[in-house]
Amino acid sequence: MRLLDLGVIVIYLAVAAWIGLRLSGKQRNLKGYFLGDRDLPWWAVCLSVVATETSALTVISVPTIAYLGDITFIQVALGYLLGRIVVAFVLLPRYYRGEMATAYSYLGERFGRGMQGTASVAFLFTRLLADGVRLFAAAIPIKVILDGLGVELSFFPIIAVLAVITVCYTLAGGIRAVVWVDVLQMMLYVVGGVIALVFLATKLDVNFLVEAAEAGKTTVFDFSSNPISEPYAFVTAVVGGALLSTASHGADQIIVQRLLTCRSTRDAQRAVIGSAVVVFVQFGLFLVVGLGLWSYYNGRSPDELGLQTGDAIFPTFIVNALPVGVSGLLLAGIMASAMSTLSSSLSALSSSTMTDLYARLTRRSLSDAQGLRLGRLFTLGWGLVFILAGTLFTGTDNPVVELGLSVASLTYGGLLGAFFLGLWVRRAGQLDAIVGFAIAVVTMSYLFLFQPDLIGYTWYTAIGVVITLVVGWLLSRRHGTGSQEVPPSRPAERSSG
């Protein structure tokens, strides 16, 4: 009977690819391929942003956080809202004034090609690792199904199939295909979460929310934990979440590229702030699903359930407890969340490679056809690399959502710090920014690899920002009182009408 679930998933994958190709339109140049000709509606961009940042991590791992602990993770979403307000009113206007194609174009105009290239390379490396985690997460439920059918298969071929299908519509349709498929994918996995919650509520003999409250699992605000080492202490979660969101949505090309497809600055502001509200609701939904799962399995540990990792709890419930066909639909939702992030990453990686590295280093003038062909080649190349990256994290024991956020945060602080250095320290030069950024990344990598329990991962971005700003400011003192800033050319901002 599980073959029916696999059939539903296969049909979904085919339909998603077909829709992506149908809605992509004909791509004539790089602006159309990477920015959708800046003509996409803000509500579609908003949902695409949410689908991109959600990935399979949220769908399968946020329930795990509530299952193993409580729902204090929701505090991070409050910080997300604060951070996106900063992005909307501080960073986005600058991007739109300069008609920039990537988040790092500002750094190139403010500091020079060296800083732009450094930021782009850091983005490429970090995004590759972070989305390697997400791609692995998407393969978990498929492996659960195959194991139940007695099919012994490693993660590698599953990861490869998901990546190849996603590359197909991203390669042909560009960012326009990515955004519209994201809208479909977000609707699918949210509906899947609602179905799972309704099923849990009707099958349990007790009110699982009351049971969870009695066990102390419905705590929303944590004012008692150590704010340094515990990632979900109130101050840590809100401040860390705000800085993480400012960096991810203001200095990470995977989100900035999406926001630059809007028709105006005002539309981009609506999209980024609206995404914070939607994410808050999403987190709440999947945390409550986690509480329902805790009651359904009587609080047994993953080991007691015979599972290799806590992140297999929700996929196992979907496969074993839900009716055949319905479980296939939910698993397709998990696939959708993974594919939305992967397609977004492919488009962002290829656009950053093209704009921030290739164009800056070669200074070649390409025709529209040549540029479009090269952009697609970069998309294909990154797709192949993602397959290898997804196999690097198959042995993790921690909830993959925390691992993914930790990896992304290694460079987020340095990137955001470089942006703030350019905005606030006028005498800072390119070398000052590069050195500050490099020290921040090395420091965060050391903490992540060798001192993972010393400081909660939600502080990583804040620490990186402070290091970059302090080091960059100290180095800038040697320049005297003159400004190092070279004012970029700023065409008139487009009308928001």
N, C-alpha and C positions, 0 to 999 in steps of 0.2 A: 504493500500500500504506500510505502514511502516513495516509490517510484512516481506516484502522482505529485508529491511535493517537489521532487526534482523536475518534473515536467512543468509545473507552475513557474519554477525559478528560470528554467530554460526559456519559456515563453516570454517572461518578463525581460530577460536580458536581450532577447531578439527585438521586442517591441521598443525598449529604451534606445537601442542603437538605431532602429528605423526612425523613431520620432526625432532623434538628434539630427539625423541626416535630412529629414524632411523640413525641419524648422530652421536649419542652419542658413539657408539661402546661398547664393553664389558669392564666394569670397573672391574679391578682385585685387585687394592689396592688403598690406600688413595692418593698416588701421581697422579695416573690416574684420580681419582674422583675429587680431588681439584685443580690439576695443569695441567690436560690433558697431563701428561707425558712430559711436557715442549716441546711440538712438534707442536704448532699451528702457522700458518703463520702470519706474523706481520700485514698484511693488514686486515685480519679477526679480529685480536685482536684490531686494531685501530677502526674499525667500531663498534665492541662490546663495547669498551670504550665509544664511542659517544652515542650509544644506551642506555647504562647503566646510564650515567649521564643526558641524555635528559629526559626520562620518560614522563609521561603525563603532567607534569608541563610546559615543554617547549611548547608542542604542543597546549595546550589550554590556558595557562596563559601568555606566552610572547606576543601573539597578544593582550591580555587584557592590558598589560603595554603600548603598542603603542596606543591602542584605548583611554585609559583614560589619557595618557600623550603624550610622544614623543618617539623617538628611541634612546635616550642616553644610554639605557641599553646595546647597542652594545659595549660601551667602556669597559664593564666588560670582553668581549671576548678578547680584546687586552691584558688585564692583565692576562687572562688565558694562552696566549701564553708565556708570560714571566715566569709565574710560572712553566709551564711544561718544559721549558728549564732547570730550576733549578732541577726539578725532574730527568730529563734525565741524567744530567751530575754530579749531586751530590749524589742523593739517590739510583738510580737504580744500579750503579756499586757496591755499598755496598751489596745490596740485592743479587745480582748474585754471588758475591765472596763467600758469606757464604752459598749458596744453600738454602736460607731461604724459608719457606712455607707461612709466613704471614709478614705483615708490622711491626708487633710488636716483631718479633723474634730479630731484631736488638736491641730493647730496653732491651730485656731479656739478651742478651749477653753483652751489654754495662753496664747496671745497676743491673740486677738481676731479678729473677722471680716475685718479688713484683711489679716492675714497668711494666713488661710485662703484668701481670694480670690486673693491674689498667688500662692500656691503652686499653686492650681488653674489659674489662667491660664497659668502657666509650664508646668505639666503638659500642658495642652491644646495649647499651641504646639509644645512639644518632641515630644510623641507624634505630632502630625500630621506633622511633618517626618520623624521616625525611621521611622514606618510608611509614609510615602510612599516611602521608600527600599525598604522590604520589599515593597510592592506592585509597584514597578517591577521588583524582582528576580524576582518570580513571573511577570512578563510575558515575561522573556527566553527561557525554553524554548519558549513558545508561538510567539514570533516566529521562533525557529530552525526550528520545524516548518513554519510558513507560508512562510518563505523557501525552504525545500526543495521546497515544492509550487509555487513560482513565484507565490505570492500576496504582492504588495507591500502591506503594511499597517503603519501606524505603531503605536507603543506605546499611544497613547491609547485606541482602541476595545477593545484587549485588557484594559487596566487597568479600563475602564468595565464590561465584562462580568463580570470577577472580583468587582468591588466590588458590583455590583447583586445577584448571586447570594448573596453573603455577607450583604448587608443584609437580604435577604428572611427568612432564618431567624433572624437576630439580632433583627430588628424584631418578629417574632411570638413567639418563644420566650424571649427574655431570656437571662439568664446560665445558666439550666439547660440550654437548648439549646446554648449556646456550649460549656459544659464537656463534655457528652456527645459532641458532634461533635468536640471536641478530642481525646478519647480515641481515636476512630476514626481521625482524621487522623494522630495520632502513630504509631499502629501501622502505618499505610500507608506513611509515608515512611521509617520505620526498616526495614521489610521491603524497601522499594525500595533502600535503601543496602546491605543484606546481599546482595540479588540482584546488584547492580552489582559488589560485591567478589568474589563467587563467580565471576561471569563473567570478570572480569579475571584472577583466579588460574588459571582453567582455560584461557584463551586465550593467555596469555603463555608463551613458551618458557623464560623464566628466572624465578627466584625474585625477584620485584620488590622484596621487602623487603631481600634481600641486596644487590641492585643499588643500592637507595636508600641503604643503610647505607654502601656503598663510596663513594658520592658525597657523604656527609656530611649526608644529608637526614633521618636518623632521630634527630637530636639532640633530647632531651626537655628537659633543663635547660641554660639559657644563663647561665653565670656570667661570661662574658668581655665581653659587649657593654656599651655605654654605658647605664647604668640611667636616664639622664635622657631621652635622645632615642629609644632603641630600645624599642618597646612590649612586646617579648617577652624582655627581660632578666629574669632570675629574680626579683629584688626588685620590679621594675616590674610584672611580670605577676601575681605573687602578691598583693602589697599593693594594686596597682591593681585587680585582679580582686576582691579581698575588699571593697574600698570600693564598687566598681561594683555588686557583688551586694547589698551592704547597702542601697544606695540604690534599686536597681531592684526589690528584693523587699520593702523596708521602707518606701519613701517614694514609690513609683510606683503610682498607683491601678490600673493594668492588672493588676498581680500581687496587690496587697493586696486588691482586690475579690474575687479568686478565693479567697484564703485566708480571707476573712471569710464564705465560704459553708460552711465546715466546721462540724461540730456542736459543737466545743469548742476551747479553746486547745490542748489536747494534740494533737488531730487536725490542727490547722493547723500545729503544730510538726513533726509527722511529715511532712506534705505538703511543707513548704518544705525541710527537710533531705534528705528522700528525693529531691527534685527535683535537688539538687546531684549526687547519686550517678548518677542517670540521665543528666544532662547530661554528666558526665565520660565515660561510656560512649559517648554520642552523638558527642561531639567526637572521641574516639578512632576510632570507626568511619569518620567522614567524612574525617579526616586520612589514614587508611590508604588510603581510596579515592583520595585525591589522589596518594599515592605510586604507586598502581597506574596511574593515568592518566599520570603522568610517565613511567613505564616504557613504557606502551602507545604513547605519542606520541614516544618517544625524546628527551624533554626539550625538544622544540621550543617556541619562544616562541609566544604568541598570534598575533603578526604572521605568523610562518612558517606557522601553521595557517590563516591567512586569517580570523581572528576579530577583531572590533572590541574585545573586552574579554576579560580572563582569566576572568571569570565565565561566559563562554559555553563554556568547555572541557568541563565536565561535561554540560551540556545537549546539546552537540554530540555527545559520545560516546553519550549515551543515544539520540539520534535516529538516528545513523549506524551505530553498532556493535551495538546490542542488537536481538534479533529483534522484528519488528513485533508489537504487542500487549503484549509485555513492556516495551518502551520507553514505550508509552502508560501502563502501570501506574506506572512510575517518574515519568513526568511528572505523572501525577495526584497522586503523593505530594508533588511540589513544590508543586502547586496547593493540596494539603491543608495544607501547612505555612504557606503564605501566608494562606490563608483563616482558619486558626485564630488567627493573630495579628491579622488585620484584624477578625474578629468580636469578639475580646477587647477590642481598642482601641475599637470602636464602643460596646460596653457600658460600658467604663470612662469614656470621654469623656462619654457621655450621663449616667451616674450622677454624675460630678463636676460637670458643668454644672448638673444638677438640684439636687444637695445643697449644693455649695460656693458656687455663684453664685446661681442663681435663688431657692432657698429663703432664702438669707441676705439677698439684696438686696430681695426683694419682701415677705418675711415673710407671705406669703399662706397661708391654711389651705386645702388642697385635699382633696377627697374621694378615696377610693381610685381611682375611675374617672377622675377628672380628672388625678390624678398619673400614672396609668398611661398615659393618652393623651398627656400632655405628654412623658413619658419616651420614648415611641416616636417622637414628633416630633423630639426631640433626636437620637435614633438615626438617623433618616432624614436629617436635616440634615448630621450629621457624615459619613454615607456619601457624600453628594454632594461634600462638601469633600475627602474622601480621593481621589476620582477626579482632582481637579486637583492635589493634592499629589503623587500618584504620577508625574506627568509632569515634575516639576521636576528629576529626577535622571537623565534618560535619557542625559546626556552624560558621566557619570563614568568615569574610567579606573582608579580604585582598586577593590580588592575591596569589594563593597558591604557585607559584614559589618563591615569596619572603618569605613566611612562611617556605617553605621547606629549603631554603638556610639559613635562620635565625636559625632554629633548628639545622641543621648540623654544623653551625659555633660555637655553644656553646662549643663544645669540640675540634674543629679543631685547634684553636689557641694553646690550651694546649698541644695537641699531637705534632703539628709541633714544638712548643717551646721545648718540651722534646727531640725531635730528634736533634735540633740545640744545645741544652745544652750538649748532649752527644758528638756531633762533635766538639764543640768549647771550652767547659770548661772541661779540662781534670781532674781537681780535684773534679768535681761534683760527688756525690754518689747517691745511690738509694733514700734515704730519701729526699735529696735535690730536686730531680726530682719529686717525688710524691707530696711533699708539694707545690712546684711551680705549678705543674699541677692542684692540687686541688683548690688552690686559684684562678687560672685563670678560671676554670670552674664555681666556685661559683660566681665570679664577673660577668661573662658573663650571667649566669642564672638570676642574679639580674637585669641586664640591660634589658634583654629580657622580663622578667615578669613584672617588675615594672617601668622601664624607657624606653619603646620602642621607644619613639620619641626623646630621648635625643641624641642618636648617631645612624647614619645610619648602617644597618646590615652589609654592606660591610666592616666596620671597625672591626667587632667582632673578626675575625681571627687575625688581626694585634695586637689588644689589648691583646688577649690571649697569643700570642707569646712573647710580651714584658714582660708581667707579669711573665710567666714561666721562661724566661731567667734571669730577674732581681732577682727574689726571689731565683731561683736555684743558681745563681752566688753568691749572698750574703751569702746564707747558706754554700756554698762550701768553703768560706773563712776560716771557722773554721777548715778545714782539713790541713791547712798549705800548703806547696808547693808540696807535693807529689801528684801524679796522682791516682785517684780512678778507672781508667779504667782497666778492665781486657780484654786484647786483645783477640778477638774471633779467633777460628781456621778458616783459610781461604784457602780452597782448591783452586787449580788452576782454574782460570776462564775458562769456556768453550769457545771453538773457535767460532767465529762469522761466520764461513763459512757455 
